């Protein structure tokens, strides 16, 4: 198993890190609030450590678990500390009422993050189509991902599978915009047709 670093200490970081620890990975928790990081590490137990914000993350895979509004500035702040890393962008880019995306047409949050990252880093979009509270229920869920670098995508796919989830590759990083568009769709489904936020998207293969 490998070491996975998390930049951000919110609900999604907690949910993914919990499954990572259960899957045998070591996790490094990095945030601006050291006390919160220590508390989360203690909750996760053996296999969880606390890193120092702004320094080189220990993991080859770095889960960027911050809101999109903070994502590009955070990546720019880390700069060369992220060189050679696989960065998993889990952010959603919809507006306050979840009816539209805040990124311009023709791009995505993941692509903007990639522009801010070192050239040797590779951004993979993943996990944004799964609610954190559903992720912690340990169901066998589908996780869609997109990226441009084949080796990085293979690493992320293996990581997703190690969490007891099914990885589904949707193509290059340009597809991240459509994954981000699933956010408003999922919110609309939860608020209307499903009538519950205890819901997840998945793919069925007939036959």
N, CA, C and O of each residue as an XYZ file, in Angstrom:
828
protein
N       0.845     -1.193      0.000
C       0.000      0.000      0.000
C       0.881      1.245      0.000
O       2.089      1.157      0.219
N       0.278      2.392     -0.244
C       1.049      3.613     -0.429
C       0.682      4.670      0.605
O      -0.193      4.471      1.447
N       1.380      5.799      0.514
C       1.101      6.948      1.371
C       0.298      7.967      0.576
O       0.670      8.334     -0.539
N      -0.789      8.414      1.151
C      -1.685      9.372      0.503
C      -1.740     10.629      1.357
O      -2.018     10.555      2.554
N      -1.477     11.784      0.753
C      -1.550     13.051      1.487
C      -2.866     13.755      1.182
O      -3.349     13.730      0.049
N      -3.431     14.373      2.189
C      -4.670     15.135      2.056
C      -4.399     16.581      2.424
O      -3.972     16.871      3.542
N      -4.644     17.486      1.495
C      -4.599     18.910      1.795
C      -6.042     19.351      1.990
O      -6.814     19.412      1.033
N      -6.398     19.657      3.220
C      -7.787     19.959      3.552
C      -8.297     18.954      4.563
O      -7.918     17.783      4.525
N      -9.158     19.403      5.471
C      -9.576     18.587      6.606
C     -11.092     18.489      6.732
O     -11.608     18.200      7.811
N     -11.810     18.730      5.632
C     -13.267     18.708      5.676
C     -13.857     17.313      5.602
O     -13.157     16.309      5.735
N     -15.173     17.277      5.385
C     -15.902     16.021      5.386
C     -15.441     15.032      4.335
O     -15.346     13.835      4.608
N     -15.154     15.516      3.133
C     -14.707     14.606      2.077
C     -13.321     14.047      2.380
O     -13.064     12.867      2.144
N     -12.428     14.885      2.902
C     -11.107     14.394      3.294
C     -11.254     13.295      4.342
O     -10.588     12.263      4.270
N     -12.128     13.526      5.307
C     -12.366     12.538      6.362
C     -12.877     11.237      5.769
O     -12.396     10.158      6.114
N     -13.867     11.341      4.863
C     -14.489     10.150      4.296
C     -13.498      9.328      3.475
O     -13.429      8.107      3.623
N     -12.733      9.989      2.613
C     -11.779      9.275      1.768
C     -10.632      8.731      2.609
O     -10.197      7.597      2.410
N     -10.141      9.537      3.549
C      -9.030      9.100      4.398
C      -9.421      7.895      5.244
O      -8.607      6.996      5.454
N     -10.653      7.869      5.730
C     -11.109      6.732      6.539
C     -11.082      5.450      5.723
O     -10.650      4.405      6.211
N     -11.544      5.528      4.480
C     -11.524      4.346      3.621
C     -10.079      3.986      3.257
O      -9.745      2.811      3.110
N      -9.232      5.001      3.115
C      -7.827      4.741      2.789
C      -7.128      3.994      3.914
O      -6.408      3.027      3.666
N      -7.336      4.435      5.141
C      -6.737      3.761      6.291
C      -7.260      2.321      6.383
O      -6.498      1.389      6.636
N      -8.567      2.158      6.175
C      -9.151      0.815      6.215
C      -8.585     -0.070      5.110
O      -8.511     -1.290      5.257
N      -8.181      0.561      3.990
C      -7.610     -0.178      2.875
C      -6.129     -0.439      3.008
O      -5.517     -1.003      2.101
N      -5.535     -0.038      4.130
C      -4.136     -0.335      4.381
C      -3.160      0.751      3.998
O      -1.951      0.540      4.086
N      -3.640      1.911      3.574
C      -2.761      3.014      3.211
C      -2.344      3.802      4.457
O      -3.038      3.800      5.473
N      -1.213      4.461      4.352
C      -0.839      5.491      5.319
C      -1.362      6.814      4.792
O      -1.255      7.087      3.597
N      -1.923      7.635      5.658
C      -2.440      8.925      5.221
C      -1.768     10.046      5.997
O      -1.499      9.931      7.193
N      -1.510     11.122      5.287
C      -0.946     12.327      5.884
C      -2.002     13.421      5.779
O      -2.517     13.686      4.692
N      -2.323     14.050      6.893
C      -3.360     15.075      6.952
C      -2.710     16.443      7.089
O      -1.929     16.686      8.009
N      -3.045     17.331      6.161
C      -2.427     18.650      6.133
C      -3.521     19.705      6.116
O      -4.431     19.641      5.290
N      -3.443     20.667      7.012
C      -4.418     21.748      7.041
C      -3.866     22.949      7.784
O      -2.818     22.878      8.425
N      -4.588     24.050      7.687
C      -4.150     25.275      8.354
C      -4.376     25.230      9.861
O      -3.815     26.042     10.598
N      -5.202     24.278     10.326
C      -5.504     24.148     11.754
C      -4.846     22.872     12.279
O      -5.438     21.797     12.175
N      -3.638     22.963     12.840
C      -2.933     21.768     13.312
C      -3.726     20.973     14.341
O      -3.660     19.744     14.359
N      -4.474     21.660     15.194
C      -5.249     20.961     16.211
C      -6.336     20.104     15.572
O      -6.592     18.984     16.016
N      -6.976     20.632     14.528
C      -7.999     19.862     13.825
C      -7.381     18.661     13.121
O      -7.956     17.572     13.112
N      -6.206     18.868     12.531
C      -5.504     17.769     11.860
C      -5.148     16.665     12.858
O      -5.312     15.481     12.566
N      -4.661     17.061     14.031
C      -4.305     16.076     15.051
C      -5.540     15.327     15.538
O      -5.482     14.125     15.797
N      -6.655     16.041     15.661
C      -7.886     15.401     16.101
C      -8.382     14.381     15.088
O      -8.833     13.297     15.458
N      -8.298     14.735     13.795
C      -8.728     13.809     12.751
C      -7.798     12.603     12.690
O      -8.254     11.474     12.508
N      -6.494     12.839     12.842
C      -5.534     11.739     12.834
C      -5.812     10.776     13.992
O      -5.746      9.558     13.826
N      -6.119     11.329     15.152
C      -6.415     10.487     16.310
C      -7.682      9.668     16.075
O      -7.768      8.510     16.485
N      -8.663     10.279     15.414
C      -9.911      9.569     15.118
C      -9.685      8.435     14.122
O     -10.269      7.360     14.254
N      -8.832      8.681     13.121
C      -8.567      7.669     12.104
C      -7.691      6.549     12.641
O      -7.786      5.411     12.181
N      -6.840      6.863     13.612
C      -6.042      5.838     14.268
C      -4.744      5.517     13.560
O      -4.198      6.348     12.833
N      -4.255      4.312     13.774
C      -2.971      3.872     13.226
C      -2.976      4.020     11.706
O      -3.910      3.602     11.022
N      -1.916      4.621     11.207
C      -1.818      4.841      9.771
C      -2.041      6.279      9.375
O      -1.799      6.639      8.223
N      -2.500      7.124     10.302
C      -2.749      8.537     10.019
C      -1.738      9.411     10.754
O      -1.528      9.260     11.958
N      -1.120     10.318     10.021
C      -0.166     11.258     10.605
C      -0.533     12.670     10.189
O      -1.390     12.877      9.330
N       0.128     13.639     10.809
C      -0.129     15.051     10.522
C       1.082     15.648      9.806
O       2.214     15.512     10.270
N       0.837     16.306      8.678
C       1.895     16.977      7.946
C       1.909     18.462      8.223
O       1.078     18.978      8.970
N       2.858     19.140      7.615
C       3.011     20.590      7.806
C       2.567     21.324      6.551
O       3.053     21.048      5.454
N       1.647     22.253      6.718
C       1.120     22.999      5.584
C       2.228     23.753      4.858
O       3.082     24.379      5.485
N       2.203     23.684      3.541
C       3.142     24.427      2.722
C       4.418     23.701      2.380
O       5.178     24.161      1.527
N       4.678     22.560      3.031
C       5.882     21.787      2.742
C       5.557     20.656      1.764
O       4.397     20.458      1.400
N       6.576     19.922      1.345
C       6.362     18.842      0.382
C       5.524     17.732      1.016
O       5.929     17.176      2.037
N       4.373     17.396      0.444
C       3.563     16.306      0.987
C       4.309     14.974      0.878
O       5.085     14.761     -0.053
N       4.065     14.091      1.834
C       4.761     12.807      1.852
C       4.274     11.867      0.756
O       5.055     11.087      0.213
N       2.992     11.939      0.430
C       2.412     10.993     -0.504
C       2.707     11.301     -1.956
O       2.826     12.463     -2.345
N       2.825     10.234     -2.768
C       2.926     10.425     -4.214
C       1.600     10.897     -4.782
O       1.557     11.610     -5.785
N       0.498     10.483     -4.118
C      -0.839     10.969     -4.460
C      -1.245     12.002     -3.426
O      -1.170     11.753     -2.222
N      -1.676     13.164     -3.901
C      -2.120     14.244     -3.021
C      -3.580     14.535     -3.326
O      -3.913     14.952     -4.436
N      -4.445     14.321     -2.355
C      -5.866     14.620     -2.518
C      -6.089     16.075     -2.129
O      -5.926     16.454     -0.969
N      -6.462     16.879     -3.113
C      -6.726     18.301     -2.875
C      -8.177     18.430     -2.433
O      -9.089     18.482     -3.258
N      -8.377     18.480     -1.119
C      -9.709     18.410     -0.529
C     -10.109     19.763      0.049
O     -10.448     19.875      1.227
N     -10.065     20.792     -0.802
C     -10.464     22.141     -0.400
C     -11.543     22.620     -1.360
O     -11.632     22.107     -2.476
N     -12.368     23.592     -0.962
C     -13.368     24.134     -1.882
C     -12.704     24.707     -3.126
O     -11.559     25.158     -3.075
N     -13.424     24.688     -4.238
C     -12.816     25.152     -5.485
C     -12.325     26.595     -5.377
O     -11.303     26.942     -5.970
N     -13.032     27.435     -4.635
C     -12.621     28.835     -4.503
C     -11.221     28.968     -3.928
O     -10.538     29.964     -4.170
N     -10.791     27.967     -3.168
C      -9.458     27.994     -2.563
C      -8.442     27.147     -3.318
O      -7.242     27.258     -3.066
N      -8.897     26.310     -4.231
C      -8.037     25.280     -4.813
C      -6.863     25.849     -5.598
O      -5.718     25.469     -5.355
N      -7.128     26.748     -6.531
C      -6.041     27.305     -7.346
C      -5.046     28.072     -6.477
O      -3.843     27.870     -6.639
N      -5.484     28.942     -5.564
C      -4.523     29.622     -4.685
C      -3.703     28.649     -3.838
O      -2.512     28.876     -3.625
N      -4.313     27.583     -3.357
C      -3.578     26.611     -2.546
C      -2.497     25.931     -3.379
O      -1.359     25.798     -2.928
N      -2.841     25.501     -4.585
C      -1.865     24.841     -5.457
C      -0.743     25.805     -5.819
O       0.427     25.424     -5.831
N      -1.097     27.047     -6.112
C      -0.077     28.046     -6.438
C       0.842     28.294     -5.241
O       2.047     28.485     -5.406
N       0.269     28.291     -4.038
C       1.063     28.504     -2.825
C       2.059     27.365     -2.615
O       3.210     27.607     -2.250
N       1.627     26.138     -2.843
C       2.525     24.998     -2.679
C       3.602     24.978     -3.754
O       4.732     24.564     -3.494
N       3.263     25.418     -4.951
C       4.246     25.528     -6.025
C       5.025     24.248     -6.258
O       4.436     23.182     -6.440
N       6.346     24.348     -6.252
C       7.212     23.213     -6.566
C       7.157     22.098     -5.524
O       7.693     21.014     -5.754
N       6.522     22.348     -4.395
C       6.343     21.282     -3.405
C       5.447     20.171     -3.947
O       5.435     19.062     -3.413
N       4.695     20.470     -5.011
C       3.819     19.475     -5.627
C       4.428     18.869     -6.883
O       3.767     18.099     -7.580
N       5.667     19.202     -7.179
C       6.328     18.671     -8.378
C       6.358     17.144     -8.334
O       6.704     16.552     -7.311
N       5.997     16.519     -9.442
C       6.021     15.070     -9.550
C       4.864     14.357     -8.873
O       4.801     13.128     -8.909
N       3.953     15.087     -8.259
C       2.843     14.471     -7.541
C       1.651     14.212     -8.466
O       1.480     14.889     -9.480
N       0.848     13.243     -8.106
C      -0.469     13.060     -8.709
C      -1.457     13.786     -7.810
O      -1.613     13.435     -6.640
N      -2.119     14.790     -8.351
C      -3.047     15.604     -7.570
C      -4.471     15.196     -7.922
O      -4.893     15.337     -9.069
N      -5.204     14.696     -6.951
C      -6.613     14.366     -7.161
C      -7.455     15.564     -6.761
O      -7.499     15.950     -5.593
N      -8.119     16.142     -7.742
C      -9.029     17.268     -7.492
C     -10.425     16.719     -7.250
O     -11.015     16.107     -8.141
N     -10.961     16.931     -6.049
C     -12.282     16.415     -5.711
C     -13.332     17.522     -5.669
O     -14.472     17.271     -5.280
N     -12.968     18.735     -6.062
C     -13.845     19.885     -5.865
C     -15.044     19.883     -6.811
O     -15.002     19.324     -7.906
N     -16.091     20.517     -6.356
C     -17.225     20.844     -7.215
C     -17.198     22.336     -7.504
O     -16.768     23.138     -6.675
N     -17.667     22.695     -8.698
C     -17.538     24.086     -9.143
C     -18.893     24.747     -9.369
O     -18.989     25.719    -10.118
N     -19.943     24.228     -8.729
C     -21.251     24.860     -8.924
C     -21.445     26.059     -7.999
O     -20.742     26.223     -7.002
N     -22.427     26.895     -8.363
C     -22.684     28.122     -7.613
C     -23.449     27.837     -6.324
O     -23.703     26.682     -5.982
N     -23.814     28.908     -5.612
C     -24.378     28.761     -4.268
C     -25.672     27.959     -4.240
O     -25.921     27.229     -3.281
N     -26.507     28.081     -5.285
C     -27.758     27.326     -5.281
C     -27.696     26.071     -6.148
O     -28.717     25.445     -6.431
N     -26.488     25.717     -6.561
C     -26.240     24.468     -7.310
C     -27.060     24.376     -8.580
O     -27.623     23.326     -8.892
N     -27.126     25.491     -9.322
C     -27.866     25.492    -10.587
C     -26.967     25.726    -11.796
O     -27.413     25.578    -12.933
N     -25.696     26.092    -11.562
C     -24.788     26.383    -12.673
C     -23.348     26.253    -12.193
O     -23.076     26.240    -10.993
N     -22.427     26.158    -13.159
C     -21.005     26.103    -12.838
C     -20.417     27.510    -12.819
O     -20.864     28.388    -13.557
N     -19.419     27.716    -11.976
C     -18.807     29.042    -11.862
C     -17.603     29.198    -12.788
O     -17.101     30.309    -12.959
N     -17.134     28.108    -13.386
C     -15.994     28.196    -14.305
C     -16.482     28.568    -15.693
O     -17.603     28.212    -16.055
N     -15.672     29.281    -16.493
C     -16.090     29.687    -17.833
C     -16.321     28.484    -18.745
O     -15.795     27.397    -18.507
N     -17.113     28.697    -19.788
C     -17.306     27.650    -20.791
C     -15.961     27.251    -21.389
O     -15.071     28.084    -21.556
N     -15.827     25.979    -21.704
C     -14.619     25.505    -22.354
C     -13.503     25.094    -21.420
O     -12.422     24.717    -21.871
N     -13.752     25.163    -20.120
C     -12.729     24.743    -19.160
C     -13.404     24.100    -17.961
O     -14.622     23.917    -17.946
N     -12.612     23.759    -16.965
C     -13.128     23.132    -15.747
C     -12.267     23.555    -14.577
O     -11.179     24.102    -14.758
N     -12.755     23.302    -13.382
C     -11.945     23.579    -12.210
C     -10.654     22.790    -12.231
O      -9.594     23.309    -11.881
N     -10.740     21.536    -12.639
C      -9.550     20.686    -12.675
C      -8.511     21.221    -13.649
O      -7.314     21.183    -13.361
N      -8.951     21.716    -14.790
C      -8.015     22.264    -15.776
C      -7.360     23.544    -15.270
O      -6.185     23.793    -15.540
N      -8.113     24.348    -14.541
C      -7.541     25.574    -13.968
C      -6.530     25.223    -12.868
O      -5.502     25.885    -12.732
N      -6.823     24.196    -12.099
C      -5.881     23.729    -11.086
C      -4.609     23.222    -11.752
O      -3.505     23.485    -11.275
N      -4.766     22.491    -12.859
C      -3.603     21.962    -13.581
C      -2.706     23.082    -14.089
O      -1.484     22.936    -14.108
N      -3.298     24.195    -14.499
C      -2.506     25.344    -14.965
C      -1.646     25.917    -13.843
O      -0.548     26.419    -14.085
N      -2.154     25.839    -12.613
C      -1.436     26.410    -11.469
C      -0.403     25.452    -10.895
O       0.466     25.866    -10.127
N      -0.488     24.174    -11.259
C       0.411     23.155    -10.708
C       1.727     23.116    -11.479
O       1.780     23.567    -12.623
N       2.785     22.589    -10.877
C       4.046     22.410    -11.606
C       3.844     21.524    -12.833
O       2.955     20.673    -12.850
N       4.669     21.726    -13.856
C       4.521     20.973    -15.100
C       4.662     19.473    -14.886
O       4.068     18.689    -15.627
N       5.438     19.059    -13.887
C       5.661     17.635    -13.644
C       4.570     16.994    -12.793
O       4.580     15.781    -12.584
N       3.638     17.789    -12.305
C       2.509     17.252    -11.549
C       1.383     16.910    -12.523
O       1.294     17.495    -13.603
N       0.534     15.975    -12.148
C      -0.573     15.570    -13.011
C      -1.869     15.589    -12.213
O      -1.972     14.959    -11.160
N      -2.856     16.319    -12.727
C      -4.145     16.451    -12.052
C      -5.121     15.411    -12.590
O      -5.259     15.240    -13.801
N      -5.787     14.729    -11.685
C      -6.843     13.781    -12.029
C      -8.105     14.203    -11.271
O      -8.078     14.391    -10.055
N      -9.193     14.347    -11.999
C     -10.479     14.673    -11.371
C     -11.127     13.391    -10.877
O     -11.224     12.423    -11.631
N     -11.567     13.364     -9.640
C     -12.219     12.168     -9.092
C     -12.974     12.525     -7.816
O     -12.702     13.546     -7.184
N     -13.913     11.681     -7.454
C     -14.654     11.715     -6.188
C     -15.697     12.832     -6.097
O     -16.487     12.835     -5.153
N     -15.731     13.778     -7.036
C     -16.674     14.886     -6.873
C     -18.121     14.474     -7.119
O     -19.036     15.241     -6.821
N     -18.341     13.279     -7.656
C     -19.704     12.832     -7.946
C     -20.281     11.952     -6.833
O     -21.327     11.327     -7.010
N     -19.597     11.909     -5.693
C     -20.057     11.099     -4.562
C     -20.179     11.989     -3.330
O     -19.233     12.693     -2.976
N     -21.330     11.959     -2.682
C     -21.489     12.699     -1.425
C     -20.613     12.061     -0.343
O     -20.500     10.838     -0.266
N     -19.998     12.903      0.488
C     -19.148     12.402      1.553
C     -19.880     11.497      2.529
O     -19.334     10.485      2.969
N     -21.127     11.858      2.877
C     -21.862     11.048      3.851
C     -22.251      9.685      3.275
O     -22.485      8.735      4.022
N     -22.319      9.596      1.940
C     -22.575      8.304      1.302
C     -21.288      7.493      1.253
O     -21.304      6.273      1.420
N     -20.181      8.175      1.024
C     -18.881      7.512      0.931
C     -18.522      6.781      2.223
O     -17.924      5.706      2.177
N     -18.876      7.345      3.361
C     -18.516      6.722      4.636
C     -19.396      5.523      4.973
O     -19.124      4.810      5.939
N     -20.440      5.295      4.194
C     -21.335      4.165      4.473
C     -20.773      2.837      3.986
O     -21.382      1.787      4.189
N     -19.613      2.887      3.346
C     -18.903      1.673      2.900
C     -19.696      0.878      1.879
O     -19.586     -0.347      1.825
N     -20.485      1.554      1.079
C     -21.178      0.885     -0.018
C     -20.198      0.662     -1.179
O     -19.179      1.347     -1.259
N     -20.492     -0.284     -2.073
C     -19.676     -0.478     -3.284
C     -20.085      0.518     -4.369
O     -20.900      0.203     -5.237
N     -19.514      1.719     -4.312
C     -19.925      2.816     -5.179
C     -19.055      2.919     -6.422
O     -17.947      2.384     -6.464
N     -19.570      3.614     -7.438
C     -18.796      3.947     -8.629
C     -18.154      5.318     -8.451
O     -18.793      6.255     -7.972
N     -16.884      5.428     -8.842
C     -16.165      6.702     -8.805
C     -15.642      6.995    -10.208
O     -14.817      6.251    -10.739
N     -16.124      8.076    -10.799
C     -15.706      8.482    -12.135
C     -14.456      9.362    -12.027
O     -14.327     10.168    -11.107
N     -13.543      9.190    -12.983
C     -12.338     10.012    -12.944
C     -11.884     10.360    -14.351
O     -12.215      9.671    -15.317
N     -11.114     11.451    -14.451
C     -10.622     11.936    -15.740
C      -9.236     12.517    -15.561
O      -8.933     13.118    -14.531
N      -8.392     12.337    -16.570
C      -7.041     12.890    -16.517
C      -6.323     12.667    -17.830
O      -6.771     11.886    -18.669
N      -5.204     13.357    -18.005
C      -4.460     13.284    -19.262
C      -3.278     12.331    -19.232
O      -2.838     11.866    -20.284
N      -2.756     12.032    -18.057
C      -1.558     11.209    -17.951
C      -1.946      9.774    -17.600
O      -2.551      9.525    -16.557
N      -1.593      8.830    -18.481
C      -2.025      7.443    -18.313
C      -1.508      6.821    -17.021
O      -2.252      6.123    -16.332
N      -0.253      7.061    -16.687
C       0.319      6.467    -15.477
C      -0.362      7.016    -14.224
O      -0.628      6.273    -13.278
N      -0.640      8.317    -14.223
C      -1.314      8.928    -13.077
C      -2.722      8.385    -12.926
O      -3.182      8.121    -11.815
N      -3.403      8.219    -14.055
C      -4.759      7.664    -13.993
C      -4.738      6.221    -13.493
O      -5.631      5.802    -12.757
N      -3.726      5.471    -13.890
C      -3.621      4.096    -13.409
C      -3.423      4.071    -11.895
O      -3.995      3.226    -11.207
N      -2.615      4.992    -11.379
C      -2.388      5.081     -9.933
C      -3.669      5.436     -9.195
O      -3.980      4.862     -8.152
N      -4.408      6.395     -9.752
C      -5.662      6.822     -9.116
C      -6.689      5.700     -9.200
O      -7.421      5.462     -8.239
N      -6.754      5.013    -10.325
C      -7.685      3.897    -10.471
C      -7.401      2.820     -9.436
O      -8.323      2.298     -8.809
N      -6.127      2.486     -9.255
C      -5.751      1.476     -8.264
C      -6.099      1.944     -6.850
O      -6.547      1.153     -6.019
N      -5.890      3.232     -6.585
C      -6.228      3.779     -5.274
C      -7.726      3.679     -5.025
O      -8.146      3.248     -3.952
N      -8.532      4.070     -6.000
C      -9.989      3.994     -5.858
C     -10.423      2.557     -5.583
O     -11.246      2.303     -4.705
N      -9.858      1.625     -6.345
C     -10.222      0.218     -6.173
C      -9.829     -0.287     -4.790
O     -10.535     -1.109     -4.205
N      -8.707      0.199     -4.266
C      -8.262     -0.233     -2.943
C      -9.202      0.223     -1.834
O      -9.151     -0.299     -0.721
N     -10.058      1.193     -2.136
C     -11.027      1.692     -1.163
C     -12.334      0.900     -1.190
O     -13.282      1.222     -0.474
N     -12.373     -0.142     -2.028
C     -13.600     -0.912     -2.161
C     -14.597     -0.255     -3.088
O     -15.796     -0.521     -3.003
N     -14.109      0.608     -3.981
C     -14.953      1.343     -4.915
C     -14.608      0.930     -6.341
O     -13.533      0.380     -6.582
N     -15.507      1.187     -7.288
C     -15.248      0.827     -8.679
C     -14.821      2.053     -9.479
O     -15.616      2.977     -9.649
N     -13.579      2.084     -9.976
C     -13.119      3.228    -10.769
C     -13.622      3.141    -12.206
O     -13.566      2.080    -12.828
N     -14.114      4.265    -12.729
C     -14.600      4.320    -14.102
C     -13.971      5.524    -14.801
O     -14.264      6.672    -14.469
N     -13.109      5.246    -15.765
C     -12.361      6.261    -16.510
C     -13.259      6.866    -17.586
O     -13.797      6.147    -18.428
N     -13.422      8.201    -17.555
C     -14.273      8.859    -18.548
C     -13.474      9.596    -19.616
O     -14.063     10.204    -20.509
N     -12.133      9.554    -19.541
C     -11.325     10.170    -20.592
C     -10.346     11.204    -20.073
O      -9.939     11.184    -18.912
N      -9.974     12.127    -20.986
C      -8.991     13.151    -20.677
C      -9.512     14.209    -19.727
O     -10.692     14.222    -19.377
N      -8.618     15.098    -19.314
C      -8.990     16.100    -18.312
C     -10.057     17.057    -18.818
O     -10.740     17.693    -18.015
N     -10.214     17.172    -20.143
C     -11.286     18.018    -20.679
C     -12.663     17.493    -20.265
O     -13.642     18.239    -20.271
N     -12.737     16.205    -19.905
C     -14.001     15.631    -19.449
C     -14.338     16.039    -18.020
O     -15.446     15.787    -17.545
N     -13.385     16.668    -17.334
C     -13.636     17.091    -15.948
C     -14.799     18.068    -15.866
O     -15.532     18.085    -14.877
N     -14.969     18.885    -16.910
C     -16.098     19.836    -16.883
C     -17.424     19.095    -16.765
O     -18.332     19.540    -16.063
N     -17.527     17.967    -17.452
C     -18.788     17.218    -17.426
C     -18.930     16.467    -16.117
O     -20.047     16.277    -15.636
N     -17.823     16.036    -15.531
C     -17.915     15.464    -14.185
C     -18.357     16.530    -13.187
O     -19.160     16.261    -12.293
N     -17.830     17.738    -13.348
C     -18.243     18.828    -12.456
C     -19.712     19.184    -12.675
O     -20.397     19.611    -11.745
N     -20.194     19.005    -13.909
C     -21.605     19.244    -14.193
C     -22.530     18.241    -13.534
O     -23.724     18.495    -13.376
N     -21.971     17.087    -13.144
C     -22.777     16.100    -12.428
C     -23.178     16.635    -11.053
O     -24.189     16.211    -10.494
N     -22.393     17.560    -10.508
C     -22.699     18.117     -9.196
C     -24.090     18.722     -9.111
O     -24.886     18.299     -8.272
N     -24.413     19.710     -9.962
C     -25.766     20.253     -9.947
C     -26.835     19.210    -10.256
O     -27.930     19.249     -9.696
N     -26.510     18.273    -11.157
C     -27.469     17.216    -11.487
C     -27.773     16.356    -10.267
O     -28.930     16.031    -10.001
N     -26.725     15.988     -9.525
C     -26.909     15.179     -8.329
C     -27.672     15.937     -7.253
O     -28.527     15.370     -6.572
N     -27.361     17.220     -7.104
C     -28.093     18.051     -6.136
C     -29.567     18.163     -6.519
O     -30.443     18.073     -5.659
N     -29.838     18.358     -7.813
C     -31.223     18.455     -8.267
C     -31.977     17.158     -8.049
O     -33.143     17.170     -7.657
N     -31.312     16.035     -8.303
C     -31.942     14.735     -8.076
C     -32.257     14.536     -6.601
O     -33.341     14.076     -6.243
N     -31.302     14.887     -5.753
C     -31.503     14.715     -4.311
C     -32.656     15.560     -3.796
O     -33.424     15.126     -2.937
N     -32.770     16.772     -4.328
C     -33.798     17.696     -3.846
C     -35.174     17.407     -4.440
O     -36.189     17.825     -3.883
N     -35.214     16.704     -5.549
C     -36.482     16.530     -6.261
C     -36.848     15.057     -6.441
O     -37.547     14.481     -5.608
N     -36.374     14.451     -7.528
C     -36.814     13.098     -7.850
C     -36.522     12.054     -6.796
O     -37.366     11.203     -6.517
N     -35.319     12.104     -6.194
C     -34.970     11.116     -5.172
C     -35.571     11.484     -3.824
O     -35.984     10.616     -3.055
N     -35.614     12.785     -3.548
C     -36.164     13.231     -2.272
C     -35.275     12.931     -1.086
O     -35.730     12.986      0.057
N     -34.004     12.611     -1.338
C     -33.051     12.317     -0.269
C     -31.641     12.548     -0.784
O     -31.369     12.374     -1.972
N     -30.750     12.938      0.112
C     -29.348     13.091     -0.253
C     -28.575     11.781     -0.058
O     -27.365     11.726     -0.279
N     -29.278     10.747      0.351
C     -28.669      9.433      0.492
C     -28.772      8.720     -0.862
O     -29.482      7.725     -1.001
N     -28.054      9.247     -1.848
C     -28.165      8.776     -3.221
C     -26.798      8.886     -3.894
O     -25.972      9.709     -3.500
N     -26.563      8.061     -4.904
C     -25.294      8.100     -5.627
C     -25.524      7.676     -7.068
O     -26.414      6.873     -7.348
N     -24.723      8.213     -7.984
C     -24.772      7.811     -9.373
C     -23.909      6.562     -9.581
O     -22.877      6.383     -8.933
N     -24.356      5.713    -10.493
C     -23.591      4.532    -10.834
C     -23.896      4.107    -12.260
O     -24.804      4.636    -12.902
N     -23.122      3.143    -12.746
C     -23.282      2.634    -14.106
C     -23.661      1.169    -14.041
O     -23.082      0.399    -13.275
N     -24.639      0.789    -14.850
C     -25.052     -0.606    -14.949
C     -24.624     -1.133    -16.315
O     -24.809     -0.463    -17.331
N     -24.056     -2.326    -16.337
C     -23.633     -2.947    -17.579
C     -24.593     -4.106    -17.875
O     -24.402     -5.206    -17.354
N     -25.624     -3.876    -18.705
C     -26.626     -4.916    -18.965
C     -25.977     -6.195    -19.504
O     -25.078     -6.152    -20.344
N     -26.449     -7.307    -19.006
C     -25.937     -8.594    -19.449
C     -24.712     -9.011    -18.705
O     -24.163    -10.081    -18.969
